[in-house]
Amino acid sequence: MENNIIKLTPREYEVLCYLVEGYSYKQIADQCMVSFSTTNTHLKHIYKKLNVRSATAAVSKALREQML
């Protein structure tokens, strides 16, 4: 089952945690001390790795897969 493990970078994991907590993209950028654009890039990578298209779907999958 190793192939089913979703590997996020430490920063992607941090961004996903903030997303699960209900932070806006701007708030996530502020918390991570990066630009809004950088946050969007992290989110795009997260969505691709989780095979989802939205923040809601990412949060749902992360919770369902017990990633956090």
N, C-alpha and C positions, 0 to 999 in steps of 0.2 A: 504494500500500500504506500510505499515511500513516494511514488510518483504523484499521489494525491495531496501531498503536503504542499501547502501554499507558503512560499518563502517571501516574506516582506523584509525590506531593509529595516534597521532600527528606526530610521526617520519615518518610513511609511507606517510602521507599527504605531509610532507616537501619533501621527496624523490620524490614523484610524481610531485610536483610543479617544482622541478629542472629538471626532465625528460621532462616535457612539455616545459620548457625553452630551451631545447636542450643540456643540460649538458651531458657529457660522464659519464659513471659509475665512473671512476676515479675522475672526477671533483666533482661529487656528494659526494663521500667519503671524499674528501678534504674539501668541504663546510660544511659537517656535522661533520667533525673531527672524523671520524670512519674509520675502515679498509675497504679495497675493499671487503673483504669477508662479512663483516657486511652489506655493501650496497647491495651485491648480495642477502643476506638473506631477507632484506627488500623488494627488488624487487620481489623475489619469492612469498612472502606473498601478495604483491600488485597484482601480476598476478593471483594468486589463488582467491583472493577476487573479482577481476574484471572478472574472468573467461576468461582470455586471455592468449596468449602464447608468446607475444613479447612486447618490449617497444613501438613499433609503435601502436600496438593494444591497449595497455594500455592508451597511450596518446589520441588516437582516441576516445576510450570509455569515458575517463574522460571529454573530451571536449563535446562529444555528450550528456552525462548525466548531463552536467553543474555542475560537482563536484568541480570545482575550481572557 
